[in-house]
């Protein structure tokens, strides 16, 4: 039972990190669309 907290950290940490990255990417994309809705998503001025 001593390994239980470390198992949660090892397995849960990357899951939480991935969820945070996905959430941040979605928020960023939404903000970009609101800031300049007429620019297409694949425009070079968008950075990609």
PDB file of N, CA, C and O in Angstrom:
ATOM      1  N   UNK A   1       0.815  -1.191   0.000  1.00  0.00           N
ATOM      2  CA  UNK A   1       0.000   0.000   0.000  1.00  0.00           C
ATOM      3  C   UNK A   1       0.864   1.262   0.000  1.00  0.00           C
ATOM      4  O   UNK A   1       0.356   2.354  -0.251  1.00  0.00           O
ATOM      5  N   UNK A   2       2.167   1.125   0.279  1.00  0.00           N
ATOM      6  CA  UNK A   2       3.049   2.296   0.269  1.00  0.00           C
ATOM      7  C   UNK A   2       3.239   2.856  -1.142  1.00  0.00           C
ATOM      8  O   UNK A   2       3.545   4.038  -1.297  1.00  0.00           O
ATOM      9  N   UNK A   3       3.063   2.036  -2.157  1.00  0.00           N
ATOM     10  CA  UNK A   3       3.273   2.491  -3.531  1.00  0.00           C
ATOM     11  C   UNK A   3       2.052   3.222  -4.088  1.00  0.00           C
ATOM     12  O   UNK A   3       2.144   3.838  -5.150  1.00  0.00           O
ATOM     13  N   UNK A   4       0.929   3.170  -3.409  1.00  0.00           N
ATOM     14  CA  UNK A   4      -0.307   3.745  -3.944  1.00  0.00           C
ATOM     15  C   UNK A   4      -0.182   5.232  -4.301  1.00  0.00           C
ATOM     16  O   UNK A   4      -0.545   5.598  -5.419  1.00  0.00           O
ATOM     17  N   UNK A   5       0.309   6.102  -3.420  1.00  0.00           N
ATOM     18  CA  UNK A   5       0.372   7.522  -3.806  1.00  0.00           C
ATOM     19  C   UNK A   5       1.281   7.772  -5.003  1.00  0.00           C
ATOM     20  O   UNK A   5       0.991   8.635  -5.833  1.00  0.00           O
ATOM     21  N   UNK A   6       2.368   7.030  -5.098  1.00  0.00           N
ATOM     22  CA  UNK A   6       3.276   7.227  -6.227  1.00  0.00           C
ATOM     23  C   UNK A   6       2.667   6.735  -7.525  1.00  0.00           C
ATOM     24  O   UNK A   6       2.918   7.303  -8.588  1.00  0.00           O
ATOM     25  N   UNK A   7       1.873   5.689  -7.443  1.00  0.00           N
ATOM     26  CA  UNK A   7       1.175   5.220  -8.648  1.00  0.00           C
ATOM     27  C   UNK A   7       0.221   6.263  -9.187  1.00  0.00           C
ATOM     28  O   UNK A   7       0.106   6.440 -10.400  1.00  0.00           O
ATOM     29  N   UNK A   8      -0.466   6.957  -8.291  1.00  0.00           N
ATOM     30  CA  UNK A   8      -1.378   8.023  -8.712  1.00  0.00           C
ATOM     31  C   UNK A   8      -0.588   9.165  -9.352  1.00  0.00           C
ATOM     32  O   UNK A   8      -1.016   9.724 -10.362  1.00  0.00           O
ATOM     33  N   UNK A   9       0.545   9.509  -8.778  1.00  0.00           N
ATOM     34  CA  UNK A   9       1.368  10.591  -9.327  1.00  0.00           C
ATOM     35  C   UNK A   9       1.914  10.208 -10.700  1.00  0.00           C
ATOM     36  O   UNK A   9       1.867  11.009 -11.634  1.00  0.00           O
ATOM     37  N   UNK A  10       2.428   8.996 -10.823  1.00  0.00           N
ATOM     38  CA  UNK A  10       3.048   8.563 -12.079  1.00  0.00           C
ATOM     39  C   UNK A  10       2.017   8.423 -13.193  1.00  0.00           C
ATOM     40  O   UNK A  10       2.296   8.783 -14.337  1.00  0.00           O
ATOM     41  N   UNK A  11       0.847   7.913 -12.882  1.00  0.00           N
ATOM     42  CA  UNK A  11      -0.179   7.719 -13.908  1.00  0.00           C
ATOM     43  C   UNK A  11      -1.019   8.978 -14.091  1.00  0.00           C
ATOM     44  O   UNK A  11      -1.323   9.350 -15.225  1.00  0.00           O
ATOM     45  N   UNK A  12      -1.396   9.631 -13.016  1.00  0.00           N
ATOM     46  CA  UNK A  12      -2.275  10.786 -13.090  1.00  0.00           C
ATOM     47  C   UNK A  12      -1.593  12.057 -13.564  1.00  0.00           C
ATOM     48  O   UNK A  12      -2.232  12.906 -14.187  1.00  0.00           O
ATOM     49  N   UNK A  13      -0.313  12.201 -13.281  1.00  0.00           N
ATOM     50  CA  UNK A  13       0.411  13.405 -13.685  1.00  0.00           C
ATOM     51  C   UNK A  13       0.395  13.645 -15.185  1.00  0.00           C
ATOM     52  O   UNK A  13      -0.011  14.721 -15.623  1.00  0.00           O
ATOM     53  N   UNK A  14       0.825  12.673 -15.987  1.00  0.00           N
ATOM     54  CA  UNK A  14       0.789  12.874 -17.442  1.00  0.00           C
ATOM     55  C   UNK A  14      -0.626  13.062 -17.990  1.00  0.00           C
ATOM     56  O   UNK A  14      -0.825  13.788 -18.963  1.00  0.00           O
ATOM     57  N   UNK A  15      -1.598  12.413 -17.370  1.00  0.00           N
ATOM     58  CA  UNK A  15      -2.984  12.582 -17.821  1.00  0.00           C
ATOM     59  C   UNK A  15      -3.442  14.016 -17.561  1.00  0.00           C
ATOM     60  O   UNK A  15      -4.043  14.640 -18.435  1.00  0.00           O
ATOM     61  N   UNK A  16      -3.163  14.539 -16.374  1.00  0.00           N
ATOM     62  CA  UNK A  16      -3.527  15.922 -16.067  1.00  0.00           C
ATOM     63  C   UNK A  16      -2.765  16.915 -16.941  1.00  0.00           C
ATOM     64  O   UNK A  16      -3.333  17.915 -17.378  1.00  0.00           O
ATOM     65  N   UNK A  17      -1.500  16.652 -17.196  1.00  0.00           N
ATOM     66  CA  UNK A  17      -0.712  17.526 -18.053  1.00  0.00           C
ATOM     67  C   UNK A  17      -1.287  17.541 -19.469  1.00  0.00           C
ATOM     68  O   UNK A  17      -1.438  18.606 -20.068  1.00  0.00           O
ATOM     69  N   UNK A  18      -1.604  16.373 -19.997  1.00  0.00           N
ATOM     70  CA  UNK A  18      -2.196  16.294 -21.336  1.00  0.00           C
ATOM     71  C   UNK A  18      -3.525  17.023 -21.404  1.00  0.00           C
ATOM     72  O   UNK A  18      -3.794  17.739 -22.369  1.00  0.00           O
ATOM     73  N   UNK A  19      -4.360  16.846 -20.386  1.00  0.00           N
ATOM     74  CA  UNK A  19      -5.662  17.530 -20.357  1.00  0.00           C
ATOM     75  C   UNK A  19      -5.468  19.045 -20.316  1.00  0.00           C
ATOM     76  O   UNK A  19      -6.196  19.779 -20.985  1.00  0.00           O
ATOM     77  N   UNK A  20      -4.503  19.514 -19.544  1.00  0.00           N
ATOM     78  CA  UNK A  20      -4.240  20.955 -19.460  1.00  0.00           C
ATOM     79  C   UNK A  20      -3.746  21.498 -20.797  1.00  0.00           C
ATOM     80  O   UNK A  20      -4.129  22.597 -21.196  1.00  0.00           O
ATOM     81  N   UNK A  21      -2.902  20.740 -21.490  1.00  0.00           N
ATOM     82  CA  UNK A  21      -2.401  21.190 -22.792  1.00  0.00           C
ATOM     83  C   UNK A  21      -3.516  21.254 -23.825  1.00  0.00           C
ATOM     84  O   UNK A  21      -3.584  22.205 -24.605  1.00  0.00           O
ATOM     85  N   UNK A  22      -4.387  20.257 -23.839  1.00  0.00           N
ATOM     86  CA  UNK A  22      -5.522  20.257 -24.776  1.00  0.00           C
ATOM     87  C   UNK A  22      -6.439  21.438 -24.486  1.00  0.00           C
ATOM     88  O   UNK A  22      -6.875  22.132 -25.405  1.00  0.00           O
ATOM     89  N   UNK A  23      -6.732  21.667 -23.205  1.00  0.00           N
ATOM     90  CA  UNK A  23      -7.600  22.780 -22.814  1.00  0.00           C
ATOM     91  C   UNK A  23      -6.991  24.116 -23.246  1.00  0.00           C
ATOM     92  O   UNK A  23      -7.697  24.979 -23.766  1.00  0.00           O
ATOM     93  N   UNK A  24      -5.690  24.287 -23.032  1.00  0.00           N
ATOM     94  CA  UNK A  24      -5.020  25.536 -23.404  1.00  0.00           C
ATOM     95  C   UNK A  24      -5.033  25.731 -24.915  1.00  0.00           C
ATOM     96  O   UNK A  24      -5.234  26.848 -25.392  1.00  0.00           O
ATOM     97  N   UNK A  25      -4.821  24.662 -25.670  1.00  0.00           N
ATOM     98  CA  UNK A  25      -4.831  24.759 -27.131  1.00  0.00           C
ATOM     99  C   UNK A  25      -6.217  25.152 -27.640  1.00  0.00           C
ATOM    100  O   UNK A  25      -6.337  25.985 -28.539  1.00  0.00           O
ATOM    101  N   UNK A  26      -7.255  24.556 -27.069  1.00  0.00           N
ATOM    102  CA  UNK A  26      -8.615  24.893 -27.488  1.00  0.00           C
ATOM    103  C   UNK A  26      -8.955  26.346 -27.142  1.00  0.00           C
ATOM    104  O   UNK A  26      -9.581  27.044 -27.940  1.00  0.00           O
ATOM    105  N   UNK A  27      -8.543  26.800 -25.957  1.00  0.00           N
ATOM    106  CA  UNK A  27      -8.787  28.199 -25.572  1.00  0.00           C
ATOM    107  C   UNK A  27      -8.045  29.157 -26.491  1.00  0.00           C
ATOM    108  O   UNK A  27      -8.581  30.192 -26.885  1.00  0.00           O
ATOM    109  N   UNK A  28      -6.818  28.810 -26.830  1.00  0.00           N
ATOM    110  CA  UNK A  28      -6.019  29.660 -27.698  1.00  0.00           C
ATOM    111  C   UNK A  28      -6.632  29.744 -29.094  1.00  0.00           C
ATOM    112  O   UNK A  28      -6.692  30.824 -29.681  1.00  0.00           O
ATOM    113  N   UNK A  29      -7.081  28.625 -29.619  1.00  0.00           N
ATOM    114  CA  UNK A  29      -7.696  28.610 -30.947  1.00  0.00           C
ATOM    115  C   UNK A  29      -8.973  29.453 -30.951  1.00  0.00           C
ATOM    116  O   UNK A  29      -9.233  30.183 -31.907  1.00  0.00           O
ATOM    117  N   UNK A  30      -9.759  29.353 -29.893  1.00  0.00           N
ATOM    118  CA  UNK A  30     -10.989  30.130 -29.794  1.00  0.00           C
ATOM    119  C   UNK A  30     -10.669  31.622 -29.755  1.00  0.00           C
ATOM    120  O   UNK A  30     -11.334  32.416 -30.420  1.00  0.00           O
ATOM    121  N   UNK A  31      -9.659  32.007 -28.982  1.00  0.00           N
ATOM    122  CA  UNK A  31      -9.267  33.416 -28.894  1.00  0.00           C
ATOM    123  C   UNK A  31      -8.773  33.924 -30.239  1.00  0.00           C
ATOM    124  O   UNK A  31      -9.064  35.061 -30.611  1.00  0.00           O
ATOM    125  N   UNK A  32      -8.031  33.101 -30.976  1.00  0.00           N
ATOM    126  CA  UNK A  32      -7.535  33.502 -32.295  1.00  0.00           C
ATOM    127  C   UNK A  32      -8.696  33.735 -33.263  1.00  0.00           C
ATOM    128  O   UNK A  32      -8.684  34.697 -34.032  1.00  0.00           O
ATOM    129  N   UNK A  33      -9.687  32.861 -33.224  1.00  0.00           N
ATOM    130  CA  UNK A  33     -10.841  33.013 -34.114  1.00  0.00           C
ATOM    131  C   UNK A  33     -11.635  34.271 -33.779  1.00  0.00           C
ATOM    132  O   UNK A  33     -12.143  34.945 -34.675  1.00  0.00           O
ATOM    133  N   UNK A  34     -11.741  34.585 -32.494  1.00  0.00           N
ATOM    134  CA  UNK A  34     -12.493  35.774 -32.092  1.00  0.00           C
ATOM    135  C   UNK A  34     -11.733  37.054 -32.432  1.00  0.00           C
ATOM    136  O   UNK A  34     -12.351  38.065 -32.765  1.00  0.00           O
ATOM    137  N   UNK A  35     -10.422  37.026 -32.353  1.00  0.00           N
ATOM    138  CA  UNK A  35      -9.619  38.217 -32.606  1.00  0.00           C
ATOM    139  C   UNK A  35      -9.642  38.600 -34.078  1.00  0.00           C
ATOM    140  O   UNK A  35      -9.654  39.788 -34.402  1.00  0.00           O
ATOM    141  N   UNK A  36      -9.648  37.617 -34.977  1.00  0.00           N
ATOM    142  CA  UNK A  36      -9.615  37.896 -36.413  1.00  0.00           C
ATOM    143  C   UNK A  36     -10.422  36.830 -37.145  1.00  0.00           C
ATOM    144  O   UNK A  36      -9.839  35.915 -37.726  1.00  0.00           O
ATOM    145  N   UNK A  37     -11.748  36.926 -37.132  1.00  0.00           N
ATOM    146  CA  UNK A  37     -12.578  35.866 -37.703  1.00  0.00           C
ATOM    147  C   UNK A  37     -12.502  35.757 -39.221  1.00  0.00           C
ATOM    148  O   UNK A  37     -12.852  34.714 -39.773  1.00  0.00           O
ATOM    149  N   UNK A  38     -12.050  36.813 -39.917  1.00  0.00           N
ATOM    150  CA  UNK A  38     -12.019  36.769 -41.380  1.00  0.00           C
ATOM    151  C   UNK A  38     -10.762  36.119 -41.942  1.00  0.00           C
ATOM    152  O   UNK A  38     -10.710  35.813 -43.133  1.00  0.00           O
ATOM    153  N   UNK A  39      -9.752  35.904 -41.110  1.00  0.00           N
ATOM    154  CA  UNK A  39      -8.510  35.282 -41.571  1.00  0.00           C
ATOM    155  C   UNK A  39      -8.658  33.764 -41.529  1.00  0.00           C
ATOM    156  O   UNK A  39      -9.016  33.216 -40.486  1.00  0.00           O
ATOM    157  N   UNK A  40      -8.390  33.066 -42.643  1.00  0.00           N
ATOM    158  CA  UNK A  40      -8.503  31.602 -42.620  1.00  0.00           C
ATOM    159  C   UNK A  40      -7.510  30.957 -41.658  1.00  0.00           C
ATOM    160  O   UNK A  40      -6.455  31.523 -41.369  1.00  0.00           O
ATOM    161  N   UNK A  41      -7.853  29.781 -41.170  1.00  0.00           N
ATOM    162  CA  UNK A  41      -7.025  29.108 -40.173  1.00  0.00           C
ATOM    163  C   UNK A  41      -5.644  28.750 -40.708  1.00  0.00           C
ATOM    164  O   UNK A  41      -4.692  28.691 -39.930  1.00  0.00           O
ATOM    165  N   UNK A  42      -5.503  28.509 -42.015  1.00  0.00           N
ATOM    166  CA  UNK A  42      -4.212  28.102 -42.574  1.00  0.00           C
ATOM    167  C   UNK A  42      -3.409  29.291 -43.126  1.00  0.00           C
ATOM    168  O   UNK A  42      -2.431  29.088 -43.845  1.00  0.00           O
ATOM    169  N   UNK A  43      -3.802  30.498 -42.805  1.00  0.00           N
ATOM    170  CA  UNK A  43      -3.073  31.684 -43.252  1.00  0.00           C
ATOM    171  C   UNK A  43      -1.688  31.722 -42.602  1.00  0.00           C
ATOM    172  O   UNK A  43      -1.570  31.482 -41.401  1.00  0.00           O
ATOM    173  N   UNK A  44      -0.633  32.021 -43.381  1.00  0.00           N
ATOM    174  CA  UNK A  44       0.716  32.064 -42.796  1.00  0.00           C
ATOM    175  C   UNK A  44       0.864  33.088 -41.677  1.00  0.00           C
ATOM    176  O   UNK A  44       1.730  32.928 -40.817  1.00  0.00           O
ATOM    177  N   UNK A  45       0.054  34.120 -41.665  1.00  0.00           N
ATOM    178  CA  UNK A  45       0.153  35.121 -40.612  1.00  0.00           C
ATOM    179  C   UNK A  45      -0.293  34.576 -39.260  1.00  0.00           C
ATOM    180  O   UNK A  45      -0.023  35.193 -38.230  1.00  0.00           O
ATOM    181  N   UNK A  46      -0.972  33.430 -39.247  1.00  0.00           N
ATOM    182  CA  UNK A  46      -1.405  32.797 -38.009  1.00  0.00           C
ATOM    183  C   UNK A  46      -0.267  32.008 -37.361  1.00  0.00           C
ATOM    184  O   UNK A  46      -0.399  31.570 -36.218  1.00  0.00           O
ATOM    185  N   UNK A  47       0.840  31.820 -38.065  1.00  0.00           N
ATOM    186  CA  UNK A  47       1.990  31.140 -37.490  1.00  0.00           C
ATOM    187  C   UNK A  47       2.114  29.690 -37.886  1.00  0.00           C
ATOM    188  O   UNK A  47       3.096  29.048 -37.512  1.00  0.00           O
ATOM    189  N   UNK A  48       1.180  29.146 -38.616  1.00  0.00           N
ATOM    190  CA  UNK A  48       1.288  27.753 -39.060  1.00  0.00           C
ATOM    191  C   UNK A  48       0.764  27.626 -40.457  1.00  0.00           C
ATOM    192  O   UNK A  48       0.765  26.531 -41.020  1.00  0.00           O
TER     193      UNK A  48
END
